Amino acid sequence: MKQKLQVAVRTLVEHVCRSGDLECGFFGGSRAVEGIRAHQAVQRSRPDTYTPEVRVSHQIETDRFILAVEGRIDGIYREDDRSFDRSFDRISDRVVIDEIKTTFREIAEQDDPIHPIHWAQAKCYAYMYGYTHGLESAAVQLTYYRFDTGEIREVRKHFSIEELKAFFTSLVEPYLSWAEAMIDWYALRDDSLKRLAFPYAGYRTGQREMAVEVYRAVKQGNQLLIQAATGIGKTMAALYPALKALPEGSISKVFYLTARTTGRAVAEKALDELRGKGARLKSLTLTARDKICFDSESACTPEECEYARGHFDRLNGALQEIFLLDAFTREAIVQAARKHRVCPFEFSLELALWADCIVCDYNYAFDPRVFLRRFFMEENNGYLFLIDEAHNLVDRAREMFSAEVWKQPFLDLRRALKKELPDLHRQMGRINAVFVKRRKACEAAGNRMAEKDPPEDLLPMLRRFLISAERWLTKNIKSSFREDLLALFFAAGGFIKISEQYGENYTTCMEKTGEDLKIRLFCTDPAAPLGNALARCRAAVFFSATLTPMAYFKKVFGCDPAARERIYPSPFPPENLFVLLSDRISTRYRHRTETAGAVTRFLFRFVSGKAGNYLLFFPSYEYMNRIHAGFSERYPEVDTLLQATEMTEDERDRFLSWFSADRMKSRAGFVVMGGIFGEGIDLVGERLSGAAIVGVGLPGISLERDLIRDYFDRHLQAGFEFAYLFPGMIRVLQAAGRVIRTENDRGVILLIEQRFATLQYRRLLPENWRPIRVDEGIEFEKTLGRFWGPG
């Protein structure tokens, strides 16, 4: 049986027809928000015979394979007698293939010399529909809808089926050589993956079981939550079965989703190891636009950026060259993009179409403002989501599904464009008036307030602002305020985008800071939008060392109730980890001053038990700084290092390099739970002897945390748990997880806080922990000494 290769009409047309400049940088803001609404408005204006969203497909068979071209027509209807062109005398000639496009340009400008791709796409649809339904001719219509005025212009042309066939064939024939290369590649890939053995000599304890569960979820199209302790080898246990399923047709593409750069590096390493064992697969590491851009000082326009100018003229050459590689890493993309002078970020997005595995941040799959629309505009396209360090997704999701705007940027920009853009000046004046009114109300409420309803007084004004701003931005006029307008455009566009899904799980928060006011659409429960995003994939696997309790994560992830749950304990010798508990000290906020001395003394005895390196974790910077000040003054013989509130990658690396092995005296790093040193770091062997966890890690009390508490109190009678307890204990467990990273590591965890001894907190600790209660004094030192032994 011949292999079938599927291609979307848009992909086919763009691959063959597109040329010229790349125009990006702000497109997609209000267009993404209003595009569907505009399409629906046009479709509602059509006669009763109009059928919207019609799927079409057509197959071209060659000697070696079948090319299946697929697409969806915006609408089909029949001309009525009044508009019927009498030069066509068959009923089939009355069929109109309607392709709707939205624009900010003057409608009169829209014609085939300017938009050949629009005509090409519509003519392909017309041929595919006409061939299937036996038509001899069809009317092809481009309908342009102008956002800012609502004006509609229809450009219609009639074609015989033979003319449409000739045009369609002229596109398909040059594409077939690329398709043939893809068929050859898929055959090579599939053969290698079918023969691919597990890359290591054997499975670690629990690793094979996890791989089997992942494979089963992929084959059955299910959701799976996995808590697997450090050392099992979660990354390979997730990737290996996923890639084994690729040639079987269960899935078409793997998205390895991470929250941190370190997670992406681990995934890249695993993919390279699989290639080292014979796997052939194309993988892409997707880097954010601002981190990969060659010219961050210039606007993303052909007038200012040489890589945008003529981008599409050179794109296919860049694709053909880089396709000789299997790993589309950041370095490879940068090298090819520079050589061919194409935009590296847009080049990356194009490569994503052909990659078997895409390693990227969560937001490319979930964030409604930036998710990869070329993949996720429709549900369940055979994609697999592997969601690494999934415990991070909860707070990240709340951020992705929330949005905010501030008053001051509107006021500042309004002053700057008073003379040049009077219409925008007036619009922003009305927006500022809404902010002023709301600021007064917020000030009367104590400078913070929350409302259940969305800000209906602000949203229409922001929509009008977006339309007017984009109309000016499309002209690419240099000005002193362009960058500020662009930034405000993005902020307002994101705000409107989030407002489109505002529901019972949202609250409008306002906060007054000085004379400024922030209005925030806050997502208290991300379950519904996450569930909508999960509907775009065939299967999803969430995995982390800390997914306790599973019921909590299953709820906030928006998982199917039938999602499977699996827990795999640590494969390392339990005697290598020594857990101590000081349950007579309270680190509650109101007790911190009076217990600071006891905490300091306990920490000194802890790091003195054995000369080595220690991490001392605190729930906040303020508390950490307070204890550090007393500790360093009282015990100057212990070298200490303090985590800063903001650290660059270089500063982070220097901090970690301070933890060297074979120390003759102790060193203590004071760090914050949930921060950059609270997870995702490996200090193996003698580089880390122990970690002290001071407090239960609860997030600080805030308006938003209280809103989460109130929401889940109403719905599940578990507000404190969802808002404070579970997030806090996840921080605790992640911090403790830094101690034992390999089977040869030995280390101590010290828990300091009364609440760890209560059932509410104790039930969230790992089952293999058997904390030994200790008091300050000589017995504590003896207990440590028995674990460390002589020397």
N, C-alpha and C positions, 0 to 999 in steps of 0.2 A: 504494500500500500504506500502511495506517495505521501511524503510529508507535507503538511499544510503550514503555511506561514501567513499570519494575519497582519494586516496593516490598516490603519485608519485612513479615511479619505484625506483628512487634514495632514497627516504625516506624509502620505504619498505626494500630495500637492506641494507641500512646503519643501520636501526633499528635492523635487525636480524643478520647481518654478521660482522659488524665492531667490531674491538677489538684492543687492544694494545695502542700505544702512540699517543698523539696529537702533530702534528708538525705544528707550526704556528709561527707568529712573523714577517715574511717577505714574506711568500707566498702570492700570489695575486697581488704583485706589477707589475712586467713586465708580469706575466702570464695573469693578467686581461687585460692588454693592448694588448698583442699579441695573446691571446688565440683564439679569433674569426678569426683573420687573418690566424693563423696556420690551423684552421679547414677548412677555405675556400681554402687555398693552397692545402690541401690534396684532398678536394672535386673536385677541378678543374683538378687534375691529374688523375681522374678516367675516365673510358670509357664512351661513350655516353649513355649507358644503366643505368648509375648511377643516382639515385634519392635521393637528399639530404633532410634532415629534414622531416622524415616521422613520423607522429603521429600514435600512437597505443594505444589501450585500451582493457581491458579484465575485465569481471565481474565475481565475485565469490558470489554465493547466499547461504546464510545460513538460518537457521530456523527463524532468527530474522531480518537480514539486508542483504544488498548487498554491497560488497566491490568492488569498481571500481578502478582498477589499471590503471594508465595512464602514458604515457611517449612519448618521441620523439627520434627516431633513427637518428643517425648522417647521415647514408646513407644506401641505399640498391642497389645492382646491381647483375648481373648474371655473373658467371664465363664464360670466353670464352673457346673455345675448347682446346686451347693450355695449359691452366692452369687447365682444368677440370680433377678432380680425377675420373678415369674410374671405381673405385669401386662403384660409385653411378651411376645408369643407368636411373634415371628418371629426367625429365627436372626440377622438383621442387628442386632437389638436387643442382642445380646450383645457387640458391639464396644465396647471401652473406649478412649477417647482419653486418654492419661495425660500430664499436664504436671507435671513435678517441680520443686519450689521448695525452696530451702534457707533456713534461718532460725535465729536465735538467740532468737526470741520464744517465749513459752509456746505450745505447739501449739494449745491451746484458743482462742487469740485469732484464729487464722487462719480467717476466714470472709469471705463476699462483701462485707459492708459495709466491711471493712477493706482488702481487696485486689480491687477490681473489675477492675483491669487483668489480674490473673492469670486471672480467669474469662473476660474478653474474649478474651485470647490463646488460651485452650484452646477456646473455643467457635468461634473462627474456624478453628482447625485441624480441629475436628470437622465443620464444614460443608464445608470444602474436601475432606476425605477422604470424607465421606459422599456428596457430590455426584459425585465421581469414581467411586465404587464402587457407586453406585445404592442407597445405604442409605435406609431410611425413618425411621430414628431411630438415636441413638447415646448411649452413656453418656459423659459428660465428667467426668473425675476430676482433681482437684488433689491431688497427693501432697506433703505437707510433711515434710521431713527436718530434724530438729533436730541441729545440729552437735555441741553439747556432750554430748548424751545418747544420740544415735543413735535417738531416738524417731521413729516414723513415724506420721503421721495421714493418712488418705485421706478426702477429701470428694467425694462422687460425686452427680451429678445426671443425669437422663435428659431428653433433648430430642428432639422430632420434627425431621425435616429441615426442615420448614416453619418451625419456631421458630428454628432455627439460621440459615436463610436470611434471615429477617426481621431477626435481630440483625446478621448480616454486612452486609446491605444498609444498615442504619442507621449503620454505621461507614463504609462505602464512599462513600455519597452526600455527606456533608460533606467527605470527603477529595478528591472529584472536582474541586472548585473549585480546591484547591491543586494537584492534578495537572494541571489544564488550564493554570494559570499556568506550571507547570514545562514543559509541552509547548510553550507559546508561547516560553518562554525558550530552550529547546533549539533550536527552529527559528531564532530570532534569532542565537543563539550559533553554530550550525553554519553558517549562511549567511555570517556575518562571517568565520569562520575559513577557510572554503573560498576566500573572495575575498582573504584576507590576504596581502599581499606582504611580502617581507623588509623590515624597518623602516628599513634604512639604504640609502644610495645604492648601495652595492656591498658585496661580501663582502671581508673581510680575507684575506690569504694563509692558507690552511689552514682557514678558517672554513666555507666551503661544503662542503669534503670532510668535515669533522666533522659538519655538519648532516645530510648524506646518510647517514653511517654511523649516526647516532642514529635517523633515520627508518626505516632498514632494520631496526635492532634492535627498534624498537617494532612494526613491521608483522609481523615474524617471531617476536616473543616471545622474543628472545634476551637474553643478558647481554653487555655491552660495556665494555671498559676503555680509557680514553683518557688519554694523556698529551699535553697541549697546552700549549705555552709561553705565558707571559704575553704578552698583546697580541692573541691570536687572537680573543678574544671568546667564551670558553667558555660563559658563562651563556646568551647569546642563541643560540648554536649548539646548545645542548641544549633550551631552551624552545621555540624557534620550530618545529622539526619535531615536537616532542611535541604541541603544540597543534594543528598541522595534521592530526595523526592522530586527534584527538578526534572530529570529525564523521564520520570514516570507520568508527567503531565498533571500531577496533583496541584501544583502551583506554577506560576509563570515568572515570578520575581520575588526575591527576598529583600525585605527592608530591615536592616539591623539598626535599631533606634537606640540612641544613647543620650545621656544628659550631660556628659563631660567629655573633654578632649581625651582624657586618659582612657575612657571606655572605647573611643574610636580607635585608639592606638592598639588596644588589646585585640579588637576585632580584626584589624589589618594584619596583625601578627599571626592570628589563627588562620586567616585566609592564605597567607604566605606559606605557612606550614603545610596546609592542604595541597597547595601547588607543588611544594617540595616533594610530596608523595604521589604526584602525577595528576592532580586535578587541573583541568583546564576550565576556567570560568572568568568572566569579565566582572570585575568589582569596581565600584566607584565610591570614593570618599568625597562627600559633598561638603564644601567649605562655604561659609557665609559670604555674601557679596562683599561686605566691607573688609573682610579679612583676606580676600584674594584679588581685589581690584588692583590694577596696575597704576591707576591714576586717580587717587582719591580726591585730589584737589579740583578736578574738572567735573563738570556735570555729565551725566550719562546720556549725552546727545552726540549726534554725528558732527555737529558744529565744533564741539570742544574736545571730544575723545577720538583719537585716531583708531582705537580698537572698535569703536561703534561704527565709524565711517567705513563703509564697504564690508562690514562684518559677514554678511550672508554671501558675498562674492567669494569669500575665502573659506567658509565654514566646511564645506564638503571635503576640501583638501586636508584640512586639519583632522576631520573625522577619519578619513582613510588612513592617515599616517598613524594616529594614536591607536587605531583599531588593531595594529600589529602587536600591541601590548595587551596583557591580561589585567594588569592592575592599574586602574585609572586613579592614581594617587594625586594628591595636591601637587607634588613636585612634577609629575608627568604632565598634568594639565597645564601648569604654568609654563613649562618648557614648550609644549606644542602651541599654546595660545600665543606666546611671544613670537615664535617662529612664523606663524601664519597670520599674526596680527588680528586676532579675534578676541572678543570679550571673554575672559576666563570663566566668569560665572555663568553666562549664557551658554558657553561651550559645555560646561559641566551639566547643565540642565538638558542639553541635547544628548550628551553621552548617557544620561540616565535612561533614555528610551532603549538603549541597547545593552545596558548592564544587567547581569544576572543577579547581582547582590549590591544593594546600595547601602552604604554605611553613612548615617547622617543623624542630626539632632532630632529630638522628638518633634520640634515644631514643623518639620517638613511633612509630617503625617497628620498632625493634630491641629495646629494653629490655623484658625479660619482665615487669617490675614495673609499667610505665606505658604500654606500647604501646597503640595505639587499638584496643581489642577490638571495637568496633562495626564495624571494617573487616577486621581481621586474624585473626578466629577460624577462618576457613576459608582454604584455599589458593586462590591465583590467581583473584581476582575482577576481573580486567581492569585492575589498577592498574599504574602505571609509577613506578618509583623513579628519580629523578635525584639522584645522590649527589655533592654538590659537595665540593671539597677532600677527596677520598676518602682521601688519605694519612692524614688524622686518624682514620679509622674504626678502624684496627687497635687503637690504645691505648684509644680510647673504647669499643670493643667489649669489650676485656678488663675494663674497669671496669663496663660494663653487665651483663656476665655473671658478675661476681664480687660477693661480699657479705661483710660482717663484722659481728660483735657484740663488745662490750666488757663486761668484768666489772663495772666500777665503777657504771655506771648501774643495773644490777640490784640491787646492794647498797644504793645510795643510796635507790632507790625502795622497796625492801623495808622499810627503816626507816620511811619516811614513811607507809606504809599498813598498818602492823601492827595498829592498832586497828580501822580502818574496813573493811578487806578481808582478814580473816584467811586465807581460802582462797588468795588470790593471794600473801599473805605467805609461806605455807608452800611454795607452788610455786616462788617465787623463791628461797627458801632452798635448795631442792634444786638449782636452776640454779646458784646461787652455789657450792654444794659441788662441782659438776662443774668450774667455773672454777678453784677452789682446787686441786683435784687436778691439773688440766692445767697450772696455773701452776708447781707444784712440778717437774713433768716438764720444762717449758720452761726453768726456771731451771737445772736440772741439765744441760741441753743448751747452756747459754751464752746464755740469754734469747731465743733464736730457734730454731725448729725447724719441720720440715715432715713431714707424713704423707700417704701416698697415699690412704688411706681417708677418707671423710667422718666427722665427729664423731657417731657413732651414739649415744653416751651423752647428747649434748646435744639432738639433734633432737626426740625424742619429748617432752621436757620443754618445749621451745619451742612445740611444737604445742599442748600443753595450756595453756600460758600464753596463747597467742593466743586460744584459745576462751574462757577465763575473762575475759580482758581485754576482748574485744569484747562479751561478754555484759553487762559493766558499762558499757562506753562507749556502748552503744546506749541506755542510760537517760538520757544527757545530763545527768548530775548535776554541778553545779559543785563543784569541790574544789580544794584547793591543789596537788594532785599530778596533776590531770587532764592537763595539757600534757606533763608528764614521762612519764606512762604512754602517752600518744598517740605521743610520739616513740619510745619503746621498742617500742611495738606495731609501728610502721612498720619499724624496724630488724629486729626479729625476723621480721616477715612477709616482708621482702625476703630475709632469710637462708634461710627455709624455701623460698621460691619458687625461689631459685637452687639449693638442695639437690635439688630435684626433677629437675634435669637434670645432676646430678653424674655424671661419667663419667671415662674414662681421660684426658681432657684437663683434669682438675682436680687440684688439690693443696690440702690443708688446711694453712694456715700459722698459726703462733702466734708472738706477740711479746710479751715482758714489758717493761713500762715502769713503773718504780717498783713499786707494789703492784698495778697494773692489768694486765690481760691482754687482748690482741686475738686473736680467732679469726677467720680469714678463709678463705673458700672462693674460691680463686684460679683463674681460667680461664687456663691457659697457652696454649691454642690456641683462638681464637674461631671457627675455620672451621665447625665443625658447627652451633653455634647461629646463626651468621650465615646459613649455608646454609638452615636451617629457616625463617628469617625471609624469605629471598629467595624461598622457595617460595610465599609469600603474594602475590607480584606476578606480573604477566605478563611484564614486561621490566624490566631494571635497567641503568642506565648509570652507571659510576663515572668521574669525571673530575677531573683535577688537573694542576698543572704538574709534579708530582713523583710519578710512579708507576714508579720504577726501583728494582730490576728488576721487570718485569711478572710474571714467574713467582712471585716472592715474594708480591705482592699477590693474584694469582689464587688462590694457595693459602690465605692467611689470610682472604681474603674468603669462602671457601667457595663459590667460583664453579664452575659447570659446566665440565668440561674443554674443552667446545666453545666457551666464551666467546671472543669476538673481542677482538683487541688492536690498538690504533692509536696511533701516535706522530706528533705534528705539531710540527715545529721552530719556533723563533722567527721571526716575520715581520719582525723589525726588522733594520736593516743590521748585519751582524756587526762591522763596523769601529767601531761605537759602543761596544762593550764590550771592555775591556782587562783580561785576567786575568793576574795575577802570582803566582808561587809562590816562597816561601822554604822550601826543603826541607832546610835545615841545622839547623833548630831543632826540638827535641823538646818537645812540650807534654804528654807523658805525665805522670801524676801524680807519679811519683818524680823527674822532671827539672824540675818547674816552678820550684822555688826557684832552681836554678842558671841557668836560662834566662830568668828574669823580666826581667833587665836588657836582654837582647838583644831580647826581645819588645817591651818598652817603647820602645826606640830605634827599632825597625822601625815601630811604630805612629806615632811622632812624625814620622818622615820621610814616612810615607804620607799623613798629614793635612796635611803641609806642602807637598806637591807642587802644590797649588792651593788657594787660599782657598775654602772651601766647607764643606758639612755632611757628616759621616761617621758611619756606624754601625759600632761595633767589637763583634763578636759573640764570646761566650765559652761554653764548655760548662757552666759552673756559676756560681752567685752567688759562691761562695768564691773561685774563681780570678779572676773579674771584679773583685771588690773588692780583691784583692791587687794586681793590675796597675794598677787605677785609683789606688790610694793612691800607688804609685811614680810613675806618670805625672803626676798632678796636682802632686806635690811637685817633680818634676824639670822639668816644662814648664808653669809657671803661665800662660804666655802663650796657651795653648790653652784655650778655654772647654770645660768638660766637664759632662755630665749623666749621672746614674747611675740605672739602673732599680732600683726598689724591689721587694722580694720580693712585696708585695701592693699593687696599685694600683687605685683606683676608676676608673670611666669618665672622670670629670673630670680625675683625675691623668694618665691616659693621654692625653687630648686635650691637656692643657697640655704634656706631654712632646713630643708631635708638633708642636705649634704653635711650639716652640722652634726648629724647623728651617725658618727663613725663607729666602727666596731672596735673591740679590744680596748675599752676605756679603763684608765687607772682610777678615775674618779667619776662620780655621777654627774649627769647633765639632765636638766628638766626643761622641757618645752611646754610653755603655758599656751593652751589653744582653746578654741571655742567649739563646742559640739555643733554639728550640722554645718561646719565651715569647710574650708578647702583641705584641712588636715583631718577631718572627721570621717572621711571615706576616700576610697580611690587611691590610697598610697600604700606602698609595700616597703616596710623597713624589716628586712629579713634577718634572721639569726640574731647576732649580738647587737645589731643596730637598734633594736628596741627590746628592753627587758620587761616593761610593764606600762600599764595605763591606769590612771586614777580617774574615776568619774565622780565629779563633785556635783551632786544634785540629780534630779530626775529629768532634766532637759526640757521641761515644759516651755513652749513658746511664751514670749512675754504677753501679758494681757494687753489687748488692743481692741479697737472697735470692730475690726474685721474678724478677729478670732471670736469675739463675743457673738457676732452675727452667725458664724458657723455653729457655735454652741446652741444658739437659740433655734436655728433651723433644724438641727438634728434632734434637739429636745422635742420639737413639735412633731417630727416625723418618725423618730425611732426611740425617743426617750433615752438618747445616748449622746447628749450634747457635749458634756465635758470630755467624754472619751474621744469623740471624733475631732474636737477642736484642740484639745490640749494633751490628754493622756497618751493616745496612740502616737501622734507625731513626736512627742517628747521621748518616749521609749524607743522609737526607731532611731533617734539620734544617739541614745545611750548605747544601743546594740551595735550601731555602725562604729561608734568610737571604740568600743571594746573589741570589735573585730579587727582592729589594727595589730593586735598583740601576736596572734598565732597565724602565720601566713604559710608555713611549710610544715612537713611532718617532723622536722628536726628542731623547730622552734620550741622554746620553753619560756613561759612568762606569767606575770601576775596581773590580775585585775583587782583594783580596790574600788568598791562602791561606798561612797560617803553620803548618807542621807537616811533618815528614819523611815521614810515611805517605802524604801526598797524591801523592808521587812513585812509590809502589809500585803494581804492577799491580792488587792487590786493591782499592785505593781508586780508582786512576786510571780503571778500567773503568766506574766508577759516575758519572763526571763527564760532562756533556753533550758530545756529539760536536763541537759548534761551539766549545767552549772549546779554546784552544791556549795553555796557560799558559806564560809566559815566566819562566824561572828568574832570580831576582835575589838578590844578596847585599847585606848592609848596607853602606852607604857611598855615595860620590859617584855610582857607576854607577847605583844605584837611583834617585837623584834625577834623573839624566839620562834614564833610561828613562821615568819619569813625565813629565818635561818634554816629551819627544818626542810623547807621546800628547796632552797638554793643549795643547801649542803655546804660542806667545808670548802674554803677557798673562794 
